[in-house]
Amino acid sequence: MKYSRILLKLSGEALMGEKGFGIDSSLLEKYSNEIKTIHEKGIEIAVVIGGGNIYRGIEAQESGINRVQGDYMGMLATLINSMALQSHLEKLGCDTRLMSGFNVNQVCEPFIRRKAIRHLQKRRIVIFGAGLGKPYFTTDSTASLRAIEIEANIVLKGTRVDGVYSSDPEKNKDAIKFEELSFNEAYEKNLNIMDMTAFTLCKENSLPIIVFDMNKPGNLSNLIEGKKIGTLIY
């Protein structure tokens, strides 16, 4: 296998499927099966999920909610998604641990780096919920930092498009797909891959990112086996 330990970043919006809000259980089940497949191949897996299908902290100000309060609400949304994923994975027989950026002792463990690594070594799928436990940080930043902390080989960013394009392929049919990009090229082209904090963390720590279509069956397994899928940023 090309990678032995990965950080899988999933979009909260992707969990909506066609519903427009909340969690599409059939889609979550599909993701869980994809994760289980690579876990059975011996890959150590950590997962970060966004919360945009439930609440986005950055939208708080539009509804008159303080930005900091809104960000904490967004963190709780990621925790709901994380619990849902954990439930589906355990239904499939996977051993999991949910770790949170702040204390919610009734449902998960607090994040402790050494414990997270030990869980991975013991063949447990580790899900990181509640972001970094601090406002003003996105789940992209969470994915980048946690990946560095657990010494993952790569960040796999699962989206609903099959890579990084010169512009939004859903709006522009002439958008050009990039197979590979250096971090510097991505900066220069001003491509919207991750927020700048997350992107800089990966660049400074030489942590590669692959952006790929998580909704296409088998893509995750093919990536793990080293096949060229999506866009590699290095």
C-alpha positions in Angstrom: 0.0 0.0 0.0 1.2 3.5 -0.8 0.0 5.0 2.5 0.0 3.4 6.0 -1.7 6.2 8.0 -4.1 8.7 6.5 -6.2 11.6 7.6 -9.5 11.6 5.7 -11.3 15.0 5.6 -15.0 14.8 4.7 -17.2 17.7 3.9 -20.3 18.2 6.2 -22.2 19.5 3.1 -21.5 16.2 1.3 -23.4 14.3 4.1 -26.6 16.1 3.0 -26.8 14.2 -0.3 -29.9 15.4 -2.1 -31.7 16.3 1.1 -30.5 19.9 1.4 -30.1 19.7 5.2 -29.1 17.2 7.8 -27.6 13.7 7.2 -28.4 11.3 4.4 -28.1 7.9 6.1 -27.6 6.1 2.8 -24.6 8.3 1.9 -23.1 7.9 5.4 -23.5 4.2 5.1 -21.7 4.3 1.7 -18.8 6.3 3.2 -18.6 3.9 6.2 -18.3 1.0 3.8 -15.5 2.7 1.9 -13.6 3.4 5.1 -14.1 -0.1 6.3 -12.7 -1.5 3.1 -9.4 0.3 3.4 -9.3 -0.4 7.2 -9.4 -4.1 6.4 -6.3 -3.6 4.2 -4.4 -2.6 7.3 -4.5 1.2 6.8 -4.6 3.3 10.0 -7.4 5.9 9.6 -8.3 9.1 11.2 -11.3 11.1 10.1 -12.4 14.8 10.4 -15.9 15.8 9.2 -17.2 19.3 8.7 -20.5 20.5 10.1 -21.9 22.6 7.2 -24.9 20.3 6.7 -26.1 21.4 10.2 -24.6 24.7 11.0 -21.7 26.9 9.8 -20.2 29.2 12.4 -19.2 31.7 9.7 -22.9 32.3 9.0 -23.6 33.2 12.6 -23.3 36.9 12.1 -26.0 36.9 9.5 -28.4 35.6 12.1 -27.3 38.0 14.8 -25.2 35.5 16.7 -21.8 36.4 18.0 -19.0 34.9 15.8 -17.3 33.1 18.7 -20.6 31.6 19.9 -21.4 30.6 16.3 -18.1 28.9 15.9 -18.8 26.8 19.0 -22.2 25.9 17.6 -20.4 24.8 14.4 -18.1 22.6 16.4 -21.0 20.9 18.0 -22.4 20.3 14.5 -19.2 18.5 13.6 -19.5 16.4 16.8 -23.1 15.3 15.7 -21.7 14.2 12.3 -18.8 12.4 14.0 -21.1 10.5 16.3 -23.3 9.5 13.3 -20.2 8.2 11.4 -19.0 6.4 14.5 -22.4 4.6 14.9 -22.4 3.5 11.2 -18.8 2.2 11.4 -19.5 0.3 14.6 -22.6 -1.2 13.0 -20.2 -2.6 10.3 -18.0 -4.1 13.0 -15.2 -1.5 13.1 -13.5 -0.5 16.3 -13.6 3.2 16.7 -12.7 6.1 19.1 -14.2 9.6 19.0 -12.0 12.3 20.3 -13.1 15.9 20.8 -11.4 19.3 20.7 -13.2 20.2 24.0 -14.6 18.1 26.8 -17.9 16.2 26.2 -17.1 13.3 28.5 -20.5 11.6 28.1 -19.9 10.8 24.4 -16.2 11.0 23.6 -12.6 11.3 24.8 -10.7 14.6 24.9 -8.0 14.8 22.2 -4.6 13.6 23.6 -2.0 13.1 20.9 -0.3 10.1 22.3 -3.6 8.4 23.0 -4.8 9.1 19.4 -1.6 7.5 18.0 -2.0 4.5 20.3 -5.6 4.0 19.2 -4.4 4.0 15.6 -1.7 1.5 16.4 -4.3 -0.7 18.0 -6.3 -0.7 14.7 -9.0 1.6 15.8 -10.5 4.2 13.5 -10.1 7.6 15.2 -12.6 10.4 14.5 -11.8 13.9 15.5 -14.9 15.9 16.4 -15.5 19.5 17.6 -12.7 21.0 15.5 -9.7 22.3 17.5 -11.9 23.4 20.3 -11.2 27.1 19.5 -13.2 29.6 17.5 -11.9 31.1 14.2 -10.4 27.7 13.0 -12.1 25.6 10.3 -12.3 21.9 10.0 -9.7 22.1 7.2 -7.3 23.5 9.8 -8.3 20.7 12.2 -7.6 18.1 9.5 -4.2 19.6 8.7 -3.1 20.0 12.3 -4.3 16.6 13.5 -2.7 14.9 10.5 0.6 16.5 11.5 0.2 15.6 15.1 -0.5 11.9 14.4 2.2 11.8 11.8 -0.2 10.8 8.9 1.4 10.2 5.5 -1.2 12.3 3.7 -4.5 14.3 3.9 -7.2 12.9 1.7 -9.9 15.6 1.1 -13.1 13.9 0.0 -15.4 16.2 -1.9 -18.1 15.9 -4.5 -15.8 16.9 -7.4 -13.0 14.8 -8.8 -10.1 17.1 -8.1 -8.9 20.7 -8.2 -10.0 22.9 -11.2 -9.0 26.3 -12.5 -12.5 27.4 -11.6 -15.7 25.9 -10.3 -16.5 22.9 -12.6 -20.1 22.9 -11.6 -20.5 26.5 -12.9 -17.9 26.5 -15.7 -17.8 23.6 -18.1 -14.5 24.9 -19.5 -12.7 24.6 -16.2 -9.4 22.8 -16.4 -8.5 20.0 -14.0 -5.1 19.8 -12.5 -3.5 16.4 -12.0 -0.7 17.7 -9.7 0.2 21.0 -8.2 3.0 22.2 -6.0 2.0 24.2 -2.9 3.6 27.3 -4.5 1.6 26.8 -7.8 -1.6 26.5 -5.8 -0.8 29.7 -4.0 0.1 31.6 -7.2 -3.1 30.4 -9.0 -5.2 31.4 -5.9 -7.0 28.0 -5.9 -9.6 27.4 -3.3 -8.4 24.1 -1.9 -8.3 24.7 1.8 -8.3 27.8 4.0 -5.0 29.6 4.2 -4.1 28.4 7.7 -4.7 24.8 6.8 -2.9 25.0 3.6 0.1 26.7 5.1 0.3 24.0 7.8 0.5 21.4 5.2 3.1 23.3 3.1 5.4 24.1 6.1 5.3 20.4 7.2 5.6 18.9 3.7 2.3 17.1 4.2 0.8 16.3 0.8 -3.0 16.6 0.1 -5.1 14.8 -2.4 -8.5 16.2 -3.4 -10.8 13.6 -4.8 -14.4 12.6 -5.4 -15.5 10.6 -2.3 -18.9 9.8 -3.9 -17.4 7.6 -6.6 -17.3 4.0 -5.3 -13.8 2.5 -5.0 -12.0 5.9 -5.2 -10.7 5.7 -1.7 -9.4 2.2 -2.1 -7.8 3.0 -5.4 -6.0 6.0 -3.9 -4.6 3.9 -1.1 -3.2 1.5 -3.7 -1.4 4.3 -5.4 -3.6 4.9 -8.4 -3.8 8.4 -9.8 -7.1 9.9 -8.7 -8.1 13.4 -8.0 -5.4 16.2 -7.7 -2.2 15.8 -5.7 -0.8 18.9 -4.0 2.7 18.5 -2.7 
